[in-house]
Amino acid sequence: MNIKAIFFDLDDTLLWDKKSVAEAFRATCEYASEKYDVDPIELEAAVREAASSLYATYETYEFTKMIGINPFEGLWGDFHDEHENFQKMKQIVPIYRKNAWTQGLKSLGIDDEAFGAELAERFPKERRRNPFVYEDTFDVLNELQSNYKLLLLTNGSPQLQNIKLEITPEIVPYFDEIVISGAFGRGKPDPSIFDHALSLLNLSKDEVIMVGDNLMTDILGASRAGIRSVWVNRDDKKADKVVPFHEIKRLSELHEFLNQE
């Protein structure tokens, strides 16, 4: 297998986005507990539930699914992007955030819309303060950059994904190309975004691999595009209907796979 390039997913492959979101929730909910007698863990669960339910009610929901923007990104992204649906999201998210936090409070017996609005504004600030990168990310990128072309293939809003890259500026210089679904117009697992990535590097399908953590976007999309995939399965999940070409438990195991090929 003559691998010339590696496509990397961003969120929860290189960046530890789940931890960043969890830390933002923790800090915001602990702040709430200073004013009200509320369990921060219970409030986080209530807000996550309210956010997920609300998110699915908006007219932009199908678009966000296609592009790959989850409800918790909606709690901190501003979506200053050009596409018509991003403009709609820009109008929706301030109300969405306030309602998610207000409903979360209300489900725990706290009826305080003004405080819900305050928490809605605090959460994005906490998220920006808490960028986390996996401990092996830079070691792996350092090892690969001299031998392979590297392309970042990420779902999401260009504005939001670029904020993530701005607050972890060490990542961008490693990559020859960066492809963001919201700028392209379709997200993983649509094979067209993988074909677009191939065209940017002028490579064929058998000359690249896709490395990612998400079976239903990274791995399924690579399979549909005829590209071999490496699944980063840190949580020891089971692959059922979507089967990766190769599986690793941490990013640092990637070099072993590449050396075997």
C-alpha contacts under 8 A as a table, 3 or more apart, distances in Angstrom:
res1	aa1	res2	aa2	distance
1	M	206	D	7.41
1	M	207	E	7.49
1	M	261	E	5.85
2	N	206	D	7.38
2	N	207	E	5.71
2	N	261	E	7.91
3	I	6	I	7.69
3	I	148	Y	7.76
3	I	206	D	7.27
3	I	207	E	4.53
3	I	208	V	5.31
3	I	209	I	7.16
4	K	147	N	7.81
4	K	148	Y	5.32
4	K	149	K	6.32
4	K	207	E	5.35
4	K	208	V	5.98
5	A	148	Y	4.95
5	A	149	K	4.39
5	A	150	L	5.64
5	A	151	L	7.44
5	A	207	E	6.56
5	A	208	V	4.82
5	A	209	I	6.86
6	I	148	Y	6.77
6	I	149	K	6.38
6	I	150	L	5.11
6	I	151	L	6.29
6	I	208	V	5.50
6	I	209	I	5.15
6	I	210	M	6.04
6	I	211	V	7.19
7	F	150	L	6.05
7	F	151	L	4.76
7	F	152	L	5.75
7	F	153	L	6.23
7	F	208	V	7.11
7	F	209	I	6.09
7	F	210	M	4.65
7	F	211	V	6.04
8	F	13	T	7.54
8	F	14	L	7.86
8	F	150	L	7.42
8	F	151	L	6.20
8	F	152	L	4.92
8	F	153	L	5.81
8	F	154	T	7.87
8	F	210	M	6.05
8	F	211	V	4.97
8	F	212	G	6.18
9	D	12	D	7.93
9	D	13	T	5.85
9	D	14	L	7.10
9	D	152	L	6.01
9	D	153	L	5.22
9	D	154	T	5.33
9	D	210	M	7.78
9	D	211	V	6.30
9	D	212	G	5.00
9	D	213	D	7.53
9	D	218	D	7.07
10	L	13	T	5.42
10	L	14	L	5.18
10	L	15	L	5.87
10	L	152	L	6.79
10	L	153	L	7.04
10	L	154	T	5.64
10	L	212	G	7.82
11	D	14	L	6.26
11	D	15	L	5.09
11	D	16	W	6.37
11	D	17	D	5.45
11	D	154	T	7.49
12	D	15	L	5.23
12	D	16	W	4.63
12	D	17	D	5.37
12	D	18	K	6.68
12	D	213	D	6.41
13	T	16	W	6.92
13	T	134	Y	7.94
13	T	211	V	7.83
13	T	212	G	5.60
13	T	213	D	5.54
13	T	232	V	7.02
13	T	251	L	7.77
14	L	133	V	6.22
14	L	134	Y	6.18
14	L	137	T	5.64
15	L	131	P	7.77
15	L	132	F	6.05
15	L	133	V	4.47
15	L	134	Y	6.17
16	W	19	K	5.61
16	W	20	S	6.51
16	W	131	P	7.70
16	W	132	F	5.20
16	W	133	V	5.19
16	W	134	Y	5.87
17	D	20	S	4.96
17	D	21	V	6.19
17	D	131	P	7.53
17	D	132	F	6.84
18	K	21	V	5.20
18	K	22	A	6.07
19	K	22	A	4.93
19	K	23	E	6.03
19	K	132	F	6.92
20	S	23	E	5.21
20	S	24	A	6.23
20	S	127	R	6.28
20	S	130	N	5.32
20	S	131	P	5.65
20	S	132	F	5.94
21	V	24	A	5.08
21	V	25	F	6.21
21	V	72	F	7.52
21	V	127	R	6.21
21	V	130	N	8.00
22	A	25	F	5.10
22	A	26	R	6.08
23	E	26	R	4.93
23	E	27	A	6.12
23	E	126	E	7.80
23	E	127	R	7.45
23	E	130	N	6.78
24	A	27	A	5.30
24	A	28	T	6.10
24	A	123	F	6.05
24	A	124	P	7.74
24	A	126	E	4.85
24	A	127	R	4.83
24	A	130	N	6.85
25	F	28	T	5.16
25	F	29	C	5.83
25	F	44	E	6.16
25	F	123	F	6.86
25	F	126	E	7.98
26	R	29	C	5.28
26	R	30	E	5.97
26	R	40	P	6.82
26	R	41	I	7.57
26	R	44	E	7.37
27	A	30	E	5.23
27	A	31	Y	6.20
27	A	126	E	6.92
28	T	31	Y	5.10
28	T	32	A	6.37
28	T	119	L	6.62
28	T	122	R	6.60
28	T	123	F	5.84
28	T	126	E	7.14
29	C	32	A	4.89
29	C	33	S	6.28
29	C	40	P	4.73
29	C	41	I	7.50
29	C	43	L	6.41
29	C	44	E	6.43
30	E	33	S	4.96
30	E	34	E	6.63
30	E	40	P	5.40
31	Y	34	E	5.35
31	Y	35	K	7.31
32	A	35	K	5.55
32	A	36	Y	6.27
32	A	38	V	7.41
32	A	40	P	7.47
32	A	119	L	7.51
33	S	36	Y	5.01
33	S	37	D	5.68
33	S	38	V	5.15
33	S	39	D	6.61
33	S	40	P	6.30
34	E	37	D	7.40
38	V	42	E	7.60
38	V	43	L	7.04
38	V	108	L	7.62
39	D	42	E	5.29
39	D	43	L	6.22
40	P	43	L	5.05
40	P	44	E	6.12
41	I	44	E	5.19
41	I	45	A	6.35
42	E	45	A	5.17
42	E	46	A	6.16
43	L	46	A	5.00
43	L	47	V	6.08
43	L	104	G	6.29
43	L	105	L	6.73
43	L	108	L	7.34
44	E	47	V	5.21
44	E	48	R	6.04
44	E	104	G	7.85
45	A	48	R	5.17
45	A	49	E	6.17
46	A	49	E	5.18
46	A	50	A	6.14
46	A	103	Q	7.92
46	A	104	G	4.67
46	A	105	L	7.50
46	A	107	S	6.92
46	A	108	L	7.84
47	V	50	A	4.98
47	V	51	A	5.86
47	V	100	A	5.77
47	V	101	W	5.60
47	V	103	Q	7.12
47	V	104	G	4.35
47	V	105	L	7.58
48	R	51	A	5.13
48	R	52	S	6.14
48	R	72	F	7.64
48	R	100	A	7.86
48	R	104	G	7.92
49	E	52	S	5.28
49	E	53	S	6.25
49	E	104	G	7.83
50	A	53	S	5.22
50	A	54	L	6.05
50	A	100	A	5.24
50	A	101	W	7.71
50	A	103	Q	6.37
50	A	104	G	6.09
51	A	54	L	5.20
51	A	55	Y	5.88
51	A	71	P	6.19
51	A	72	F	7.33
51	A	75	L	7.94
51	A	96	Y	7.62
51	A	97	R	7.66
51	A	100	A	4.91
51	A	101	W	7.89
52	S	55	Y	5.24
52	S	56	A	6.61
52	S	71	P	5.64
52	S	72	F	7.98
53	S	56	A	5.65
53	S	57	T	7.07
54	L	57	T	5.38
54	L	58	Y	7.26
54	L	96	Y	7.14
54	L	100	A	7.15
55	Y	58	Y	5.98
55	Y	61	Y	6.69
55	Y	71	P	5.87
55	Y	96	Y	7.48
56	A	61	Y	5.56
57	T	61	Y	7.01
58	Y	61	Y	5.52
59	E	62	E	7.36
60	T	63	F	5.28
60	T	64	T	6.19
60	T	85	N	6.31
60	T	88	K	7.23
60	T	89	M	6.78
61	Y	64	T	5.11
61	Y	65	K	6.27
62	E	65	K	5.12
62	E	66	M	6.27
63	F	66	M	5.10
63	F	67	I	6.18
63	F	85	N	7.16
64	T	67	I	5.14
64	T	68	G	5.61
64	T	69	I	5.01
64	T	70	N	7.18
65	K	68	G	4.96
65	K	69	I	6.24
65	K	70	N	7.46
66	M	186	R	6.21
66	M	187	G	5.71
66	M	188	K	7.88
67	I	155	N	5.98
67	I	156	G	5.72
67	I	157	S	7.58
67	I	181	S	5.68
67	I	182	G	5.74
67	I	185	G	7.19
67	I	186	R	5.53
67	I	187	G	4.46
67	I	188	K	7.50
68	G	155	N	5.09
68	G	156	G	5.24
68	G	181	S	7.64
68	G	187	G	6.12
68	G	188	K	7.41
69	I	73	E	6.36
69	I	74	G	7.36
69	I	155	N	7.10
69	I	156	G	5.12
69	I	157	S	7.05
70	N	73	E	5.47
70	N	74	G	6.64
71	P	74	G	4.99
71	P	75	L	6.68
72	F	75	L	4.98
72	F	76	W	7.14
73	E	76	W	5.54
73	E	77	G	5.70
74	G	77	G	5.37
74	G	78	D	7.84
74	G	93	V	6.37
74	G	97	R	7.59
75	L	93	V	7.11
75	L	96	Y	7.59
75	L	97	R	5.42
75	L	120	A	7.42
75	L	123	F	7.42
75	L	124	P	6.90
76	W	123	F	6.79
76	W	124	P	4.35
76	W	127	R	7.27
77	G	93	V	7.96
77	G	124	P	7.48
77	G	159	Q	7.88
77	G	160	L	5.63
78	D	90	K	5.86
78	D	93	V	7.28
78	D	159	Q	7.67
78	D	160	L	7.29
79	F	86	F	5.70
79	F	87	Q	7.09
79	F	89	M	6.54
79	F	90	K	5.28
79	F	157	S	6.55
79	F	158	P	7.99
79	F	159	Q	5.97
79	F	160	L	6.70
80	H	86	F	6.99
80	H	87	Q	6.98
80	H	90	K	6.57
80	H	159	Q	6.19
81	D	86	F	5.65
81	D	87	Q	6.71
81	D	157	S	7.35
81	D	158	P	6.89
81	D	159	Q	6.26
82	E	86	F	6.61
82	E	87	Q	6.77
83	H	86	F	5.23
83	H	87	Q	6.40
84	E	87	Q	5.08
84	E	88	K	6.41
85	N	88	K	4.91
85	N	89	M	6.18
86	F	89	M	4.87
86	F	90	K	6.08
86	F	157	S	7.93
87	Q	90	K	4.99
87	Q	91	Q	6.61
88	K	91	Q	5.26
88	K	92	I	6.25
89	M	92	I	4.83
89	M	93	V	5.83
90	K	93	V	5.82
90	K	94	P	7.67
91	Q	94	P	6.85
91	Q	95	I	7.96
92	I	95	I	5.74
92	I	96	Y	6.08
93	V	96	Y	4.69
93	V	97	R	5.87
94	P	97	R	5.35
94	P	98	K	6.35
95	I	98	K	5.24
95	I	99	N	6.02
96	Y	99	N	5.21
96	Y	100	A	6.00
97	R	100	A	5.18
97	R	101	W	6.33
97	R	117	A	7.58
97	R	120	A	5.27
98	K	101	W	5.44
98	K	102	T	5.93
98	K	113	E	7.77
98	K	116	G	5.67
98	K	117	A	4.67
98	K	118	E	7.96
98	K	119	L	7.73
98	K	120	A	5.24
99	N	102	T	4.93
99	N	103	Q	5.76
99	N	116	G	7.29
99	N	117	A	7.81
100	A	103	Q	5.30
100	A	104	G	6.06
100	A	116	G	7.99
100	A	120	A	7.99
101	W	104	G	4.98
101	W	105	L	6.20
101	W	116	G	4.94
101	W	117	A	7.18
101	W	119	L	6.66
101	W	120	A	6.15
102	T	105	L	5.19
102	T	106	K	6.12
102	T	111	D	7.43
102	T	112	D	6.81
102	T	113	E	5.51
102	T	115	F	7.50
102	T	116	G	4.27
102	T	117	A	7.10
103	Q	106	K	4.89
103	Q	107	S	6.08
103	Q	116	G	8.00
104	G	107	S	5.32
104	G	108	L	6.84
105	L	108	L	5.33
105	L	109	G	6.59
105	L	110	I	5.06
105	L	111	D	6.66
105	L	112	D	7.50
105	L	116	G	7.15
106	K	109	G	4.93
106	K	110	I	4.62
106	K	111	D	5.04
106	K	112	D	7.56
107	S	110	I	7.20
112	D	115	F	5.43
112	D	116	G	6.28
113	E	116	G	4.89
113	E	117	A	6.24
114	A	117	A	5.11
114	A	118	E	6.34
115	F	118	E	4.85
115	F	119	L	6.20
116	G	119	L	5.20
116	G	120	A	6.14
117	A	120	A	4.96
117	A	121	E	6.43
118	E	121	E	5.25
118	E	122	R	6.24
119	L	122	R	4.85
119	L	123	F	6.11
120	A	123	F	5.63
120	A	124	P	7.44
121	E	124	P	6.20
121	E	125	K	7.20
122	R	125	K	5.37
122	R	126	E	6.35
123	F	126	E	5.09
123	F	127	R	6.16
124	P	127	R	5.01
124	P	128	R	6.29
125	K	128	R	5.24
125	K	129	R	6.37
126	E	129	R	5.05
126	E	130	N	6.42
127	R	130	N	5.29
127	R	131	P	7.27
128	R	131	P	6.54
128	R	167	I	7.27
131	P	164	K	7.55
131	P	167	I	6.72
131	P	168	T	6.84
133	V	137	T	6.78
134	Y	137	T	5.38
135	E	138	F	7.45
136	D	139	D	5.35
136	D	140	V	6.18
136	D	251	L	6.47
136	D	252	S	5.91
137	T	140	V	5.40
137	T	141	L	6.29
137	T	251	L	6.88
137	T	252	S	7.71
138	F	141	L	5.00
138	F	142	N	5.87
138	F	171	I	7.84
139	D	142	N	5.18
139	D	143	E	6.22
139	D	252	S	7.74
140	V	143	E	5.12
140	V	144	L	6.25
140	V	251	L	7.06
140	V	252	S	6.04
140	V	254	L	7.86
140	V	255	H	7.75
141	L	144	L	5.14
141	L	145	Q	5.86
141	L	174	Y	6.82
142	N	145	Q	5.65
142	N	146	S	7.75
142	N	174	Y	7.88
143	E	146	S	7.08
143	E	147	N	7.99
144	L	147	N	5.55
144	L	148	Y	5.91
145	Q	148	Y	5.62
145	Q	149	K	6.72
145	Q	150	L	6.84
145	Q	174	Y	6.45
149	K	175	F	7.46
149	K	176	D	6.38
150	L	174	Y	7.00
150	L	175	F	4.97
150	L	176	D	5.62
150	L	177	E	7.08
151	L	175	F	5.42
151	L	176	D	5.79
151	L	177	E	4.87
151	L	178	I	5.77
151	L	179	V	7.54
151	L	197	A	7.66
152	L	175	F	6.53
152	L	177	E	6.37
152	L	178	I	4.66
152	L	179	V	6.02
153	L	178	I	6.22
153	L	179	V	4.92
153	L	180	I	6.21
153	L	181	S	7.83
153	L	197	A	7.66
154	T	161	Q	7.91
154	T	178	I	7.95
154	T	179	V	6.29
154	T	180	I	5.06
154	T	181	S	6.30
154	T	188	K	7.94
155	N	180	I	5.67
155	N	181	S	4.74
155	N	182	G	6.95
155	N	187	G	5.58
155	N	188	K	6.53
156	G	160	L	7.10
156	G	161	Q	6.27
156	G	180	I	6.37
156	G	181	S	5.72
156	G	182	G	5.53
156	G	187	G	7.72
157	S	160	L	5.20
157	S	161	Q	5.95
157	S	180	I	7.23
157	S	181	S	7.16
157	S	182	G	4.88
157	S	183	A	7.41
158	P	161	Q	5.24
158	P	162	N	5.87
158	P	180	I	6.00
158	P	181	S	7.62
158	P	182	G	5.71
158	P	183	A	6.07
159	Q	162	N	5.28
159	Q	163	I	6.31
160	L	163	I	5.08
160	L	164	K	6.49
161	Q	164	K	5.10
161	Q	165	L	6.41
161	Q	180	I	7.56
162	N	165	L	4.91
162	N	166	E	5.98
163	I	166	E	4.88
163	I	167	I	6.24
164	K	167	I	5.43
164	K	168	T	6.39
165	L	168	T	5.02
165	L	169	P	5.57
165	L	171	I	6.86
165	L	172	V	6.77
166	E	169	P	5.00
168	T	171	I	6.33
169	P	172	V	6.12
170	E	173	P	6.64
171	I	174	Y	6.00
171	I	175	F	7.70
172	V	175	F	5.79
173	P	176	D	7.87
175	F	178	I	6.78
177	E	200	L	7.48
179	V	183	A	7.66
179	V	184	F	7.33
179	V	197	A	6.97
180	I	183	A	5.55
180	I	184	F	6.39
180	I	187	G	7.99
181	S	184	F	4.98
181	S	185	G	5.84
181	S	186	R	5.41
181	S	187	G	4.61
181	S	188	K	7.42
181	S	193	I	7.30
182	G	185	G	5.32
182	G	186	R	6.70
182	G	187	G	7.20
184	F	187	G	7.78
184	F	193	I	7.13
186	R	190	D	6.66
186	R	192	S	7.58
186	R	193	I	6.56
187	G	190	D	5.84
187	G	193	I	6.49
188	K	191	P	7.05
188	K	193	I	6.76
188	K	194	F	7.86
188	K	217	T	4.87
188	K	218	D	6.29
188	K	221	G	5.54
189	P	216	M	6.84
189	P	217	T	4.41
189	P	218	D	6.34
189	P	219	I	7.76
189	P	220	L	5.82
189	P	221	G	3.57
189	P	222	A	7.21
189	P	224	R	7.58
190	D	193	I	6.22
190	D	194	F	7.60
190	D	221	G	5.76
190	D	224	R	7.64
191	P	194	F	5.24
191	P	195	D	6.35
191	P	221	G	5.62
191	P	222	A	7.02
191	P	224	R	5.75
191	P	225	A	4.75
192	S	195	D	4.97
192	S	196	H	6.13
192	S	225	A	7.60
193	I	196	H	4.96
193	I	197	A	6.25
194	F	197	A	5.00
194	F	198	L	6.27
194	F	221	G	7.54
194	F	222	A	7.04
194	F	225	A	6.44
195	D	198	L	5.06
195	D	199	S	6.27
195	D	225	A	7.05
196	H	199	S	5.12
196	H	200	L	6.45
197	A	200	L	5.23
197	A	201	L	6.77
198	L	201	L	5.39
198	L	202	N	5.87
198	L	203	L	5.40
198	L	204	S	6.52
198	L	205	K	7.18
199	S	202	N	4.74
199	S	203	L	6.55
200	L	203	L	7.99
203	L	207	E	6.31
203	L	208	V	7.58
204	S	207	E	5.47
204	S	208	V	7.30
205	K	208	V	5.92
205	K	225	A	7.80
205	K	226	G	6.37
205	K	227	I	5.36
206	D	209	I	7.82
206	D	227	I	6.50
206	D	228	R	7.47
208	V	227	I	6.85
208	V	228	R	7.26
209	I	227	I	6.16
209	I	228	R	5.08
209	I	229	S	5.37
209	I	230	V	7.11
210	M	218	D	7.11
210	M	219	I	7.44
210	M	222	A	6.47
210	M	227	I	7.00
210	M	228	R	6.39
210	M	229	S	4.61
210	M	230	V	6.09
211	V	218	D	7.30
211	V	219	I	7.95
211	V	229	S	5.90
211	V	230	V	4.78
211	V	231	W	6.06
211	V	232	V	7.02
212	G	215	L	7.91
212	G	218	D	5.43
212	G	219	I	6.92
212	G	229	S	7.82
212	G	230	V	6.59
212	G	231	W	5.44
212	G	232	V	5.72
213	D	218	D	6.96
213	D	219	I	7.98
213	D	231	W	5.57
213	D	232	V	4.70
213	D	233	N	6.09
213	D	234	R	7.97
214	N	217	T	5.57
214	N	218	D	5.36
214	N	219	I	6.49
214	N	231	W	7.40
215	L	218	D	5.90
215	L	219	I	4.75
215	L	220	L	5.92
215	L	231	W	7.26
215	L	239	A	7.60
215	L	242	V	6.39
215	L	243	V	7.90
215	L	244	P	7.77
216	M	219	I	6.27
216	M	220	L	5.23
216	M	221	G	7.38
216	M	242	V	7.31
217	T	220	L	5.50
217	T	221	G	5.47
218	D	221	G	5.37
218	D	222	A	6.12
218	D	229	S	7.91
219	I	222	A	5.18
219	I	223	S	6.17
219	I	229	S	5.88
219	I	230	V	7.47
219	I	231	W	6.75
219	I	242	V	7.20
219	I	243	V	7.59
219	I	244	P	6.01
220	L	223	S	5.07
220	L	224	R	6.20
220	L	242	V	6.12
220	L	243	V	7.99
221	G	224	R	5.11
221	G	225	A	6.21
222	A	225	A	5.04
222	A	226	G	6.14
222	A	227	I	4.85
222	A	228	R	6.43
222	A	229	S	6.22
223	S	226	G	5.07
223	S	227	I	5.66
223	S	228	R	6.68
223	S	229	S	7.31
223	S	244	P	7.88
224	R	227	I	7.58
228	R	244	P	7.60
228	R	245	F	5.66
229	S	244	P	5.60
229	S	245	F	5.14
229	S	246	H	6.37
230	V	244	P	6.14
230	V	245	F	6.06
230	V	246	H	4.75
230	V	247	E	5.46
230	V	248	I	7.06
231	W	244	P	6.01
231	W	245	F	7.86
231	W	246	H	6.28
231	W	247	E	4.71
231	W	248	I	6.13
232	V	247	E	6.20
232	V	248	I	5.10
232	V	249	K	5.59
232	V	250	R	6.01
232	V	251	L	6.53
233	N	236	D	5.60
233	N	237	K	6.46
233	N	247	E	6.75
233	N	248	I	5.96
233	N	249	K	4.84
233	N	250	R	7.02
234	R	237	K	7.89
234	R	248	I	7.75
234	R	249	K	4.73
234	R	250	R	5.88
235	D	249	K	7.75
236	D	249	K	7.30
239	A	242	V	6.00
239	A	243	V	5.77
239	A	244	P	7.87
240	D	243	V	6.65
244	P	247	E	6.55
248	I	251	L	7.09
248	I	253	E	6.15
248	I	254	L	7.07
249	K	253	E	7.24
250	R	253	E	5.79
250	R	254	L	7.78
251	L	254	L	5.63
252	S	255	H	6.68
253	E	256	E	5.52
253	E	257	F	6.91
254	L	257	F	5.25
254	L	258	L	6.32
255	H	258	L	4.97
255	H	259	N	5.96
256	E	259	N	5.17
256	E	260	Q	6.31
257	F	260	Q	5.27
257	F	261	E	6.63
258	L	261	E	5.35
